[in-house]
């Protein structure tokens, strides 16, 4: 049971990290090559993607902790 929990947690970490990296690349690498208005929109979108990636990681950690607590109660 513990192996399945770690495997699921790893998926959240990978997906969250990829989403966050795409957001950082969008905000830091792609956005500066555009004019003012599109740059602002891409910058905001990249930052939101970065935060969304961190939220995915936090959800994975929360589920792993709750699964560990259920295992302890058994």
mmCIF file of the N, C-alpha and C atoms, coordinates in Angstrom:
data_MODEL
# 
_entry.id   MODEL 
# 
loop_
_atom_site.group_PDB 
_atom_site.id 
_atom_site.type_symbol 
_atom_site.label_atom_id 
_atom_site.label_alt_id 
_atom_site.label_comp_id 
_atom_site.label_asym_id 
_atom_site.label_entity_id 
_atom_site.label_seq_id 
_atom_site.pdbx_PDB_ins_code 
_atom_site.Cartn_x 
_atom_site.Cartn_y 
_atom_site.Cartn_z 
_atom_site.occupancy 
_atom_site.B_iso_or_equiv 
_atom_site.pdbx_formal_charge 
_atom_site.auth_seq_id 
_atom_site.auth_comp_id 
_atom_site.auth_asym_id 
_atom_site.auth_atom_id 
_atom_site.pdbx_PDB_model_num 
ATOM 1   N N  . UNK A 1 1  ? 0.819  -1.193 0.000   1.00 0.00 ? 1  UNK A N  1 
ATOM 2   C CA . UNK A 1 1  ? 0.000  0.000  0.000   1.00 0.00 ? 1  UNK A CA 1 
ATOM 3   C C  . UNK A 1 1  ? 0.865  1.261  0.000   1.00 0.00 ? 1  UNK A C  1 
ATOM 4   N N  . UNK A 1 2  ? 1.962  1.219  0.718   1.00 0.00 ? 2  UNK A N  1 
ATOM 5   C CA . UNK A 1 2  ? 2.824  2.393  0.808   1.00 0.00 ? 2  UNK A CA 1 
ATOM 6   C C  . UNK A 1 2  ? 3.481  2.701  -0.535  1.00 0.00 ? 2  UNK A C  1 
ATOM 7   N N  . UNK A 1 3  ? 3.822  1.660  -1.307  1.00 0.00 ? 3  UNK A N  1 
ATOM 8   C CA . UNK A 1 3  ? 4.452  1.856  -2.605  1.00 0.00 ? 3  UNK A CA 1 
ATOM 9   C C  . UNK A 1 3  ? 3.521  2.604  -3.559  1.00 0.00 ? 3  UNK A C  1 
ATOM 10  N N  . UNK A 1 4  ? 2.229  2.262  -3.544  1.00 0.00 ? 4  UNK A N  1 
ATOM 11  C CA . UNK A 1 4  ? 1.261  2.950  -4.396  1.00 0.00 ? 4  UNK A CA 1 
ATOM 12  C C  . UNK A 1 4  ? 1.154  4.427  -4.030  1.00 0.00 ? 4  UNK A C  1 
ATOM 13  N N  . UNK A 1 5  ? 1.215  4.719  -2.748  1.00 0.00 ? 5  UNK A N  1 
ATOM 14  C CA . UNK A 1 5  ? 1.144  6.105  -2.292  1.00 0.00 ? 5  UNK A CA 1 
ATOM 15  C C  . UNK A 1 5  ? 2.343  6.894  -2.781  1.00 0.00 ? 5  UNK A C  1 
ATOM 16  N N  . UNK A 1 6  ? 3.533  6.322  -2.689  1.00 0.00 ? 6  UNK A N  1 
ATOM 17  C CA . UNK A 1 6  ? 4.730  7.019  -3.161  1.00 0.00 ? 6  UNK A CA 1 
ATOM 18  C C  . UNK A 1 6  ? 4.718  7.186  -4.668  1.00 0.00 ? 6  UNK A C  1 
ATOM 19  N N  . UNK A 1 7  ? 4.218  6.189  -5.376  1.00 0.00 ? 7  UNK A N  1 
ATOM 20  C CA . UNK A 1 7  ? 4.144  6.265  -6.833  1.00 0.00 ? 7  UNK A CA 1 
ATOM 21  C C  . UNK A 1 7  ? 3.193  7.387  -7.258  1.00 0.00 ? 7  UNK A C  1 
ATOM 22  N N  . UNK A 1 8  ? 2.055  7.497  -6.585  1.00 0.00 ? 8  UNK A N  1 
ATOM 23  C CA . UNK A 1 8  ? 1.098  8.559  -6.888  1.00 0.00 ? 8  UNK A CA 1 
ATOM 24  C C  . UNK A 1 8  ? 1.670  9.920  -6.540  1.00 0.00 ? 8  UNK A C  1 
ATOM 25  N N  . UNK A 1 9  ? 2.400  10.006 -5.435  1.00 0.00 ? 9  UNK A N  1 
ATOM 26  C CA . UNK A 1 9  ? 2.998  11.279 -5.031  1.00 0.00 ? 9  UNK A CA 1 
ATOM 27  C C  . UNK A 1 9  ? 4.039  11.721 -6.048  1.00 0.00 ? 9  UNK A C  1 
ATOM 28  N N  . UNK A 1 10 ? 4.781  10.782 -6.596  1.00 0.00 ? 10 UNK A N  1 
ATOM 29  C CA . UNK A 1 10 ? 5.796  11.120 -7.595  1.00 0.00 ? 10 UNK A CA 1 
ATOM 30  C C  . UNK A 1 10 ? 5.145  11.718 -8.833  1.00 0.00 ? 10 UNK A C  1 
ATOM 31  N N  . UNK A 1 11 ? 3.977  11.205 -9.222  1.00 0.00 ? 11 UNK A N  1 
ATOM 32  C CA . UNK A 1 11 ? 3.262  11.753 -10.377 1.00 0.00 ? 11 UNK A CA 1 
ATOM 33  C C  . UNK A 1 11 ? 2.893  13.212 -10.155 1.00 0.00 ? 11 UNK A C  1 
ATOM 34  N N  . UNK A 1 12 ? 2.414  13.537 -8.957  1.00 0.00 ? 12 UNK A N  1 
ATOM 35  C CA . UNK A 1 12 ? 2.068  14.925 -8.658  1.00 0.00 ? 12 UNK A CA 1 
ATOM 36  C C  . UNK A 1 12 ? 3.302  15.821 -8.731  1.00 0.00 ? 12 UNK A C  1 
ATOM 37  N N  . UNK A 1 13 ? 4.420  15.342 -8.214  1.00 0.00 ? 13 UNK A N  1 
ATOM 38  C CA . UNK A 1 13 ? 5.653  16.130 -8.254  1.00 0.00 ? 13 UNK A CA 1 
ATOM 39  C C  . UNK A 1 13 ? 6.097  16.381 -9.692  1.00 0.00 ? 13 UNK A C  1 
ATOM 40  N N  . UNK A 1 14 ? 6.045  15.346 -10.522 1.00 0.00 ? 14 UNK A N  1 
ATOM 41  C CA . UNK A 1 14 ? 6.494  15.490 -11.909 1.00 0.00 ? 14 UNK A CA 1 
ATOM 42  C C  . UNK A 1 14 ? 5.576  16.429 -12.682 1.00 0.00 ? 14 UNK A C  1 
ATOM 43  N N  . UNK A 1 15 ? 4.278  16.212 -12.579 1.00 0.00 ? 15 UNK A N  1 
ATOM 44  C CA . UNK A 1 15 ? 3.323  17.057 -13.301 1.00 0.00 ? 15 UNK A CA 1 
ATOM 45  C C  . UNK A 1 15 ? 3.408  18.502 -12.810 1.00 0.00 ? 15 UNK A C  1 
ATOM 46  N N  . UNK A 1 16 ? 3.467  18.696 -11.508 1.00 0.00 ? 16 UNK A N  1 
ATOM 47  C CA . UNK A 1 16 ? 3.563  20.045 -10.952 1.00 0.00 ? 16 UNK A CA 1 
ATOM 48  C C  . UNK A 1 16 ? 4.839  20.756 -11.369 1.00 0.00 ? 16 UNK A C  1 
ATOM 49  N N  . UNK A 1 17 ? 5.949  20.028 -11.367 1.00 0.00 ? 17 UNK A N  1 
ATOM 50  C CA . UNK A 1 17 ? 7.220  20.632 -11.769 1.00 0.00 ? 17 UNK A CA 1 
ATOM 51  C C  . UNK A 1 17 ? 7.215  21.001 -13.241 1.00 0.00 ? 17 UNK A C  1 
ATOM 52  N N  . UNK A 1 18 ? 6.635  20.166 -14.078 1.00 0.00 ? 18 UNK A N  1 
ATOM 53  C CA . UNK A 1 18 ? 6.569  20.478 -15.518 1.00 0.00 ? 18 UNK A CA 1 
ATOM 54  C C  . UNK A 1 18 ? 5.696  21.706 -15.763 1.00 0.00 ? 18 UNK A C  1 
ATOM 55  N N  . UNK A 1 19 ? 4.545  21.777 -15.109 1.00 0.00 ? 19 UNK A N  1 
ATOM 56  C CA . UNK A 1 19 ? 3.668  22.941 -15.262 1.00 0.00 ? 19 UNK A CA 1 
ATOM 57  C C  . UNK A 1 19 ? 4.385  24.208 -14.800 1.00 0.00 ? 19 UNK A C  1 
ATOM 58  N N  . UNK A 1 20 ? 5.058  24.132 -13.660 1.00 0.00 ? 20 UNK A N  1 
ATOM 59  C CA . UNK A 1 20 ? 5.771  25.296 -13.140 1.00 0.00 ? 20 UNK A CA 1 
ATOM 60  C C  . UNK A 1 20 ? 6.911  25.715 -14.069 1.00 0.00 ? 20 UNK A C  1 
ATOM 61  N N  . UNK A 1 21 ? 7.645  24.749 -14.613 1.00 0.00 ? 21 UNK A N  1 
ATOM 62  C CA . UNK A 1 21 ? 8.740  25.087 -15.531 1.00 0.00 ? 21 UNK A CA 1 
ATOM 63  C C  . UNK A 1 21 ? 8.233  25.731 -16.816 1.00 0.00 ? 21 UNK A C  1 
ATOM 64  N N  . UNK A 1 22 ? 7.117  25.242 -17.327 1.00 0.00 ? 22 UNK A N  1 
ATOM 65  C CA . UNK A 1 22 ? 6.527  25.863 -18.516 1.00 0.00 ? 22 UNK A CA 1 
ATOM 66  C C  . UNK A 1 22 ? 6.134  27.305 -18.206 1.00 0.00 ? 22 UNK A C  1 
ATOM 67  N N  . UNK A 1 23 ? 5.575  27.522 -17.036 1.00 0.00 ? 23 UNK A N  1 
ATOM 68  C CA . UNK A 1 23 ? 5.207  28.883 -16.640 1.00 0.00 ? 23 UNK A CA 1 
ATOM 69  C C  . UNK A 1 23 ? 6.404  29.800 -16.525 1.00 0.00 ? 23 UNK A C  1 
ATOM 70  N N  . UNK A 1 24 ? 7.476  29.309 -15.936 1.00 0.00 ? 24 UNK A N  1 
ATOM 71  C CA . UNK A 1 24 ? 8.685  30.120 -15.789 1.00 0.00 ? 24 UNK A CA 1 
ATOM 72  C C  . UNK A 1 24 ? 9.280  30.434 -17.160 1.00 0.00 ? 24 UNK A C  1 
ATOM 73  N N  . UNK A 1 25 ? 9.328  29.437 -18.031 1.00 0.00 ? 25 UNK A N  1 
ATOM 74  C CA . UNK A 1 25 ? 9.849  29.678 -19.382 1.00 0.00 ? 25 UNK A CA 1 
ATOM 75  C C  . UNK A 1 25 ? 8.994  30.700 -20.122 1.00 0.00 ? 25 UNK A C  1 
ATOM 76  N N  . UNK A 1 26 ? 7.696  30.599 -19.967 1.00 0.00 ? 26 UNK A N  1 
ATOM 77  C CA . UNK A 1 26 ? 6.803  31.540 -20.623 1.00 0.00 ? 26 UNK A CA 1 
ATOM 78  C C  . UNK A 1 26 ? 7.025  32.963 -20.116 1.00 0.00 ? 26 UNK A C  1 
ATOM 79  N N  . UNK A 1 27 ? 7.151  33.113 -18.809 1.00 0.00 ? 27 UNK A N  1 
ATOM 80  C CA . UNK A 1 27 ? 7.300  34.445 -18.221 1.00 0.00 ? 27 UNK A CA 1 
ATOM 81  C C  . UNK A 1 27 ? 8.698  35.024 -18.405 1.00 0.00 ? 27 UNK A C  1 
ATOM 82  N N  . UNK A 1 28 ? 9.720  34.184 -18.322 1.00 0.00 ? 28 UNK A N  1 
ATOM 83  C CA . UNK A 1 28 ? 11.096 34.691 -18.325 1.00 0.00 ? 28 UNK A CA 1 
ATOM 84  C C  . UNK A 1 28 ? 11.796 34.643 -19.675 1.00 0.00 ? 28 UNK A C  1 
ATOM 85  N N  . UNK A 1 29 ? 11.406 33.692 -20.525 1.00 0.00 ? 29 UNK A N  1 
ATOM 86  C CA . UNK A 1 29 ? 12.114 33.538 -21.795 1.00 0.00 ? 29 UNK A CA 1 
ATOM 87  C C  . UNK A 1 29 ? 11.285 34.040 -22.974 1.00 0.00 ? 29 UNK A C  1 
ATOM 88  N N  . UNK A 1 30 ? 10.028 33.661 -23.031 1.00 0.00 ? 30 UNK A N  1 
ATOM 89  C CA . UNK A 1 30 ? 9.193  33.992 -24.179 1.00 0.00 ? 30 UNK A CA 1 
ATOM 90  C C  . UNK A 1 30 ? 8.668  35.422 -24.103 1.00 0.00 ? 30 UNK A C  1 
ATOM 91  N N  . UNK A 1 31 ? 8.133  35.816 -22.970 1.00 0.00 ? 31 UNK A N  1 
ATOM 92  C CA . UNK A 1 31 ? 7.488  37.123 -22.833 1.00 0.00 ? 31 UNK A CA 1 
ATOM 93  C C  . UNK A 1 31 ? 8.384  38.313 -23.199 1.00 0.00 ? 31 UNK A C  1 
ATOM 94  N N  . UNK A 1 32 ? 9.650  38.346 -22.823 1.00 0.00 ? 32 UNK A N  1 
ATOM 95  C CA . UNK A 1 32 ? 10.463 39.529 -23.158 1.00 0.00 ? 32 UNK A CA 1 
ATOM 96  C C  . UNK A 1 32 ? 10.635 39.795 -24.656 1.00 0.00 ? 32 UNK A C  1 
ATOM 97  N N  . UNK A 1 33 ? 10.329 38.834 -25.504 1.00 0.00 ? 33 UNK A N  1 
ATOM 98  C CA . UNK A 1 33 ? 10.503 39.018 -26.941 1.00 0.00 ? 33 UNK A CA 1 
ATOM 99  C C  . UNK A 1 33 ? 9.294  39.661 -27.612 1.00 0.00 ? 33 UNK A C  1 
ATOM 100 N N  . UNK A 1 34 ? 8.260  39.991 -26.850 1.00 0.00 ? 34 UNK A N  1 
ATOM 101 C CA . UNK A 1 34 ? 7.053  40.583 -27.403 1.00 0.00 ? 34 UNK A CA 1 
ATOM 102 C C  . UNK A 1 34 ? 6.950  42.052 -27.009 1.00 0.00 ? 34 UNK A C  1 
ATOM 103 N N  . UNK A 1 35 ? 6.005  42.745 -27.646 1.00 0.00 ? 35 UNK A N  1 
ATOM 104 C CA . UNK A 1 35 ? 5.730  44.144 -27.329 1.00 0.00 ? 35 UNK A CA 1 
ATOM 105 C C  . UNK A 1 35 ? 4.993  44.240 -25.987 1.00 0.00 ? 35 UNK A C  1 
ATOM 106 N N  . UNK A 1 36 ? 4.674  45.446 -25.586 1.00 0.00 ? 36 UNK A N  1 
ATOM 107 C CA . UNK A 1 36 ? 4.180  45.719 -24.228 1.00 0.00 ? 36 UNK A CA 1 
ATOM 108 C C  . UNK A 1 36 ? 2.947  44.909 -23.830 1.00 0.00 ? 36 UNK A C  1 
ATOM 109 N N  . UNK A 1 37 ? 1.855  44.987 -24.596 1.00 0.00 ? 37 UNK A N  1 
ATOM 110 C CA . UNK A 1 37 ? 0.613  44.311 -24.181 1.00 0.00 ? 37 UNK A CA 1 
ATOM 111 C C  . UNK A 1 37 ? 0.746  42.784 -24.179 1.00 0.00 ? 37 UNK A C  1 
ATOM 112 N N  . UNK A 1 38 ? 1.210  42.169 -25.269 1.00 0.00 ? 38 UNK A N  1 
ATOM 113 C CA . UNK A 1 38 ? 1.358  40.706 -25.225 1.00 0.00 ? 38 UNK A CA 1 
ATOM 114 C C  . UNK A 1 38 ? 2.382  40.254 -24.186 1.00 0.00 ? 38 UNK A C  1 
ATOM 115 N N  . UNK A 1 39 ? 3.413  41.068 -23.963 1.00 0.00 ? 39 UNK A N  1 
ATOM 116 C CA . UNK A 1 39 ? 4.411  40.726 -22.951 1.00 0.00 ? 39 UNK A CA 1 
ATOM 117 C C  . UNK A 1 39 ? 3.776  40.650 -21.580 1.00 0.00 ? 39 UNK A C  1 
ATOM 118 N N  . UNK A 1 40 ? 2.914  41.615 -21.283 1.00 0.00 ? 40 UNK A N  1 
ATOM 119 C CA . UNK A 1 40 ? 2.242  41.617 -19.981 1.00 0.00 ? 40 UNK A CA 1 
ATOM 120 C C  . UNK A 1 40 ? 1.339  40.392 -19.821 1.00 0.00 ? 40 UNK A C  1 
ATOM 121 N N  . UNK A 1 41 ? 0.591  40.080 -20.873 1.00 0.00 ? 41 UNK A N  1 
ATOM 122 C CA . UNK A 1 41 ? -0.308 38.923 -20.812 1.00 0.00 ? 41 UNK A CA 1 
ATOM 123 C C  . UNK A 1 41 ? 0.476  37.622 -20.665 1.00 0.00 ? 41 UNK A C  1 
ATOM 124 N N  . UNK A 1 42 ? 1.557  37.467 -21.424 1.00 0.00 ? 42 UNK A N  1 
ATOM 125 C CA . UNK A 1 42 ? 2.367  36.262 -21.313 1.00 0.00 ? 42 UNK A CA 1 
ATOM 126 C C  . UNK A 1 42 ? 3.049  36.171 -19.953 1.00 0.00 ? 42 UNK A C  1 
ATOM 127 N N  . UNK A 1 43 ? 3.466  37.308 -19.432 1.00 0.00 ? 43 UNK A N  1 
ATOM 128 C CA . UNK A 1 43 ? 4.102  37.333 -18.116 1.00 0.00 ? 43 UNK A CA 1 
ATOM 129 C C  . UNK A 1 43 ? 3.119  36.875 -17.032 1.00 0.00 ? 43 UNK A C  1 
ATOM 130 N N  . UNK A 1 44 ? 1.915  37.398 -17.089 1.00 0.00 ? 44 UNK A N  1 
ATOM 131 C CA . UNK A 1 44 ? 0.889  37.007 -16.111 1.00 0.00 ? 44 UNK A CA 1 
ATOM 132 C C  . UNK A 1 44 ? 0.535  35.527 -16.273 1.00 0.00 ? 44 UNK A C  1 
ATOM 133 N N  . UNK A 1 45 ? 0.374  35.081 -17.526 1.00 0.00 ? 45 UNK A N  1 
ATOM 134 C CA . UNK A 1 45 ? 0.043  33.671 -17.768 1.00 0.00 ? 45 UNK A CA 1 
ATOM 135 C C  . UNK A 1 45 ? 1.159  32.762 -17.252 1.00 0.00 ? 45 UNK A C  1 
ATOM 136 N N  . UNK A 1 46 ? 2.398  33.144 -17.479 1.00 0.00 ? 46 UNK A N  1 
ATOM 137 C CA . UNK A 1 46 ? 3.515  32.344 -16.997 1.00 0.00 ? 46 UNK A CA 1 
ATOM 138 C C  . UNK A 1 46 ? 3.571  32.274 -15.489 1.00 0.00 ? 46 UNK A C  1 
ATOM 139 N N  . UNK A 1 47 ? 3.341  33.396 -14.846 1.00 0.00 ? 47 UNK A N  1 
ATOM 140 C CA . UNK A 1 47 ? 3.340  33.403 -13.379 1.00 0.00 ? 47 UNK A CA 1 
ATOM 141 C C  . UNK A 1 47 ? 2.201  32.561 -12.814 1.00 0.00 ? 47 UNK A C  1 
ATOM 142 N N  . UNK A 1 48 ? 1.028  32.645 -13.463 1.00 0.00 ? 48 UNK A N  1 
ATOM 143 C CA . UNK A 1 48 ? -0.103 31.831 -13.006 1.00 0.00 ? 48 UNK A CA 1 
ATOM 144 C C  . UNK A 1 48 ? 0.177  30.342 -13.207 1.00 0.00 ? 48 UNK A C  1 
ATOM 145 N N  . UNK A 1 49 ? 0.810  29.989 -14.308 1.00 0.00 ? 49 UNK A N  1 
ATOM 146 C CA . UNK A 1 49 ? 1.178  28.591 -14.520 1.00 0.00 ? 49 UNK A CA 1 
ATOM 147 C C  . UNK A 1 49 ? 2.194  28.121 -13.476 1.00 0.00 ? 49 UNK A C  1 
ATOM 148 N N  . UNK A 1 50 ? 3.134  28.985 -13.139 1.00 0.00 ? 50 UNK A N  1 
ATOM 149 C CA . UNK A 1 50 ? 4.099  28.637 -12.100 1.00 0.00 ? 50 UNK A CA 1 
ATOM 150 C C  . UNK A 1 50 ? 3.426  28.363 -10.769 1.00 0.00 ? 50 UNK A C  1 
ATOM 151 N N  . UNK A 1 51 ? 2.482  29.224 -10.418 1.00 0.00 ? 51 UNK A N  1 
ATOM 152 C CA . UNK A 1 51 ? 1.751  29.009 -9.165  1.00 0.00 ? 51 UNK A CA 1 
ATOM 153 C C  . UNK A 1 51 ? 0.866  27.765 -9.239  1.00 0.00 ? 51 UNK A C  1 
ATOM 154 N N  . UNK A 1 52 ? 0.279  27.514 -10.412 1.00 0.00 ? 52 UNK A N  1 
ATOM 155 C CA . UNK A 1 52 ? -0.557 26.327 -10.576 1.00 0.00 ? 52 UNK A CA 1 
ATOM 156 C C  . UNK A 1 52 ? 0.277  25.062 -10.392 1.00 0.00 ? 52 UNK A C  1 
ATOM 157 N N  . UNK A 1 53 ? 1.499  25.073 -10.882 1.00 0.00 ? 53 UNK A N  1 
ATOM 158 C CA . UNK A 1 53 ? 2.381  23.928 -10.681 1.00 0.00 ? 53 UNK A CA 1 
ATOM 159 C C  . UNK A 1 53 ? 2.656  23.684 -9.208  1.00 0.00 ? 53 UNK A C  1 
ATOM 160 N N  . UNK A 1 54 ? 2.863  24.758 -8.459  1.00 0.00 ? 54 UNK A N  1 
ATOM 161 C CA . UNK A 1 54 ? 3.088  24.601 -7.026  1.00 0.00 ? 54 UNK A CA 1 
ATOM 162 C C  . UNK A 1 54 ? 1.839  24.087 -6.314  1.00 0.00 ? 54 UNK A C  1 
ATOM 163 N N  . UNK A 1 55 ? 0.666  24.497 -6.790  1.00 0.00 ? 55 UNK A N  1 
ATOM 164 C CA . UNK A 1 55 ? -0.583 24.014 -6.206  1.00 0.00 ? 55 UNK A CA 1 
ATOM 165 C C  . UNK A 1 55 ? -0.737 22.512 -6.450  1.00 0.00 ? 55 UNK A C  1 
ATOM 166 N N  . UNK A 1 56 ? -0.376 22.053 -7.650  1.00 0.00 ? 56 UNK A N  1 
ATOM 167 C CA . UNK A 1 56 ? -0.456 20.619 -7.955  1.00 0.00 ? 56 UNK A CA 1 
ATOM 168 C C  . UNK A 1 56 ? 0.465  19.838 -7.016  1.00 0.00 ? 56 UNK A C  1 
ATOM 169 N N  . UNK A 1 57 ? 1.657  20.339 -6.789  1.00 0.00 ? 57 UNK A N  1 
ATOM 170 C CA . UNK A 1 57 ? 2.585  19.677 -5.864  1.00 0.00 ? 57 UNK A CA 1 
ATOM 171 C C  . UNK A 1 57 ? 2.006  19.667 -4.445  1.00 0.00 ? 57 UNK A C  1 
ATOM 172 N N  . UNK A 1 58 ? 1.415  20.771 -4.031  1.00 0.00 ? 58 UNK A N  1 
ATOM 173 C CA . UNK A 1 58 ? 0.824  20.840 -2.691  1.00 0.00 ? 58 UNK A CA 1 
ATOM 174 C C  . UNK A 1 58 ? -0.342 19.863 -2.540  1.00 0.00 ? 58 UNK A C  1 
ATOM 175 N N  . UNK A 1 59 ? -1.140 19.705 -3.584  1.00 0.00 ? 59 UNK A N  1 
ATOM 176 C CA . UNK A 1 59 ? -2.239 18.735 -3.537  1.00 0.00 ? 59 UNK A CA 1 
ATOM 177 C C  . UNK A 1 59 ? -1.680 17.325 -3.391  1.00 0.00 ? 59 UNK A C  1 
ATOM 178 N N  . UNK A 1 60 ? -0.624 17.024 -4.126  1.00 0.00 ? 60 UNK A N  1 
ATOM 179 C CA . UNK A 1 60 ? -0.001 15.709 -4.013  1.00 0.00 ? 60 UNK A CA 1 
ATOM 180 C C  . UNK A 1 60 ? 0.532  15.433 -2.627  1.00 0.00 ? 60 UNK A C  1 
ATOM 181 N N  . UNK A 1 61 ? 1.157  16.435 -2.019  1.00 0.00 ? 61 UNK A N  1 
ATOM 182 C CA . UNK A 1 61 ? 1.678  16.277 -0.660  1.00 0.00 ? 61 UNK A CA 1 
ATOM 183 C C  . UNK A 1 61 ? 0.526  16.068 0.323   1.00 0.00 ? 61 UNK A C  1 
ATOM 184 N N  . UNK A 1 62 ? -0.545 16.833 0.143   1.00 0.00 ? 62 UNK A N  1 
ATOM 185 C CA . UNK A 1 62 ? -1.702 16.701 1.030   1.00 0.00 ? 62 UNK A CA 1 
ATOM 186 C C  . UNK A 1 62 ? -2.311 15.304 0.940   1.00 0.00 ? 62 UNK A C  1 
ATOM 187 N N  . UNK A 1 63 ? -2.435 14.785 -0.264  1.00 0.00 ? 63 UNK A N  1 
ATOM 188 C CA . UNK A 1 63 ? -2.997 13.441 -0.420  1.00 0.00 ? 63 UNK A CA 1 
ATOM 189 C C  . UNK A 1 63 ? -2.068 12.384 0.154   1.00 0.00 ? 63 UNK A C  1 
ATOM 190 N N  . UNK A 1 64 ? -0.762 12.578 0.000   1.00 0.00 ? 64 UNK A N  1 
ATOM 191 C CA . UNK A 1 64 ? 0.180  11.601 0.553   1.00 0.00 ? 64 UNK A CA 1 
ATOM 192 C C  . UNK A 1 64 ? 0.101  11.593 2.071   1.00 0.00 ? 64 UNK A C  1 
ATOM 193 N N  . UNK A 1 65 ? 0.005  12.759 2.687   1.00 0.00 ? 65 UNK A N  1 
ATOM 194 C CA . UNK A 1 65 ? -0.073 12.847 4.143   1.00 0.00 ? 65 UNK A CA 1 
ATOM 195 C C  . UNK A 1 65 ? -1.369 12.223 4.649   1.00 0.00 ? 65 UNK A C  1 
ATOM 196 N N  . UNK A 1 66 ? -2.475 12.504 3.964   1.00 0.00 ? 66 UNK A N  1 
ATOM 197 C CA . UNK A 1 66 ? -3.748 11.922 4.416   1.00 0.00 ? 66 UNK A CA 1 
ATOM 198 C C  . UNK A 1 66 ? -3.751 10.403 4.242   1.00 0.00 ? 66 UNK A C  1 
ATOM 199 N N  . UNK A 1 67 ? -3.122 9.895  3.181   1.00 0.00 ? 67 UNK A N  1 
ATOM 200 C CA . UNK A 1 67 ? -3.031 8.444  2.992   1.00 0.00 ? 67 UNK A CA 1 
ATOM 201 C C  . UNK A 1 67 ? -2.150 7.814  4.068   1.00 0.00 ? 67 UNK A C  1 
ATOM 202 N N  . UNK A 1 68 ? -1.083 8.491  4.452   1.00 0.00 ? 68 UNK A N  1 
ATOM 203 C CA . UNK A 1 68 ? -0.204 7.975  5.500   1.00 0.00 ? 68 UNK A CA 1 
ATOM 204 C C  . UNK A 1 68 ? -0.937 7.946  6.840   1.00 0.00 ? 68 UNK A C  1 
ATOM 205 N N  . UNK A 1 69 ? -1.751 8.947  7.110   1.00 0.00 ? 69 UNK A N  1 
ATOM 206 C CA . UNK A 1 69 ? -2.505 8.977  8.355   1.00 0.00 ? 69 UNK A CA 1 
ATOM 207 C C  . UNK A 1 69 ? -3.541 7.855  8.381   1.00 0.00 ? 69 UNK A C  1 
ATOM 208 N N  . UNK A 1 70 ? -4.157 7.547  7.232   1.00 0.00 ? 70 UNK A N  1 
ATOM 209 C CA . UNK A 1 70 ? -5.116 6.442  7.175   1.00 0.00 ? 70 UNK A CA 1 
ATOM 210 C C  . UNK A 1 70 ? -4.411 5.123  7.418   1.00 0.00 ? 70 UNK A C  1 
ATOM 211 N N  . UNK A 1 71 ? -3.194 4.966  6.864   1.00 0.00 ? 71 UNK A N  1 
ATOM 212 C CA . UNK A 1 71 ? -2.420 3.742  7.077   1.00 0.00 ? 71 UNK A CA 1 
ATOM 213 C C  . UNK A 1 71 ? -2.055 3.564  8.556   1.00 0.00 ? 71 UNK A C  1 
ATOM 214 N N  . UNK A 1 72 ? -1.751 4.649  9.252   1.00 0.00 ? 72 UNK A N  1 
ATOM 215 C CA . UNK A 1 72 ? -1.402 4.587  10.662  1.00 0.00 ? 72 UNK A CA 1 
ATOM 216 C C  . UNK A 1 72 ? -2.602 4.171  11.503  1.00 0.00 ? 72 UNK A C  1 
ATOM 217 N N  . UNK A 1 73 ? -3.794 4.584  11.103  1.00 0.00 ? 73 UNK A N  1 
ATOM 218 C CA . UNK A 1 73 ? -4.988 4.263  11.876  1.00 0.00 ? 73 UNK A CA 1 
ATOM 219 C C  . UNK A 1 73 ? -5.353 2.790  11.750  1.00 0.00 ? 73 UNK A C  1 
ATOM 220 N N  . UNK A 1 74 ? -4.941 2.160  10.664  1.00 0.00 ? 74 UNK A N  1 
ATOM 221 C CA . UNK A 1 74 ? -5.266 0.736  10.482  1.00 0.00 ? 74 UNK A CA 1 
ATOM 222 C C  . UNK A 1 74 ? -4.383 -0.060 11.337  1.00 0.00 ? 74 UNK A C  1 
# 
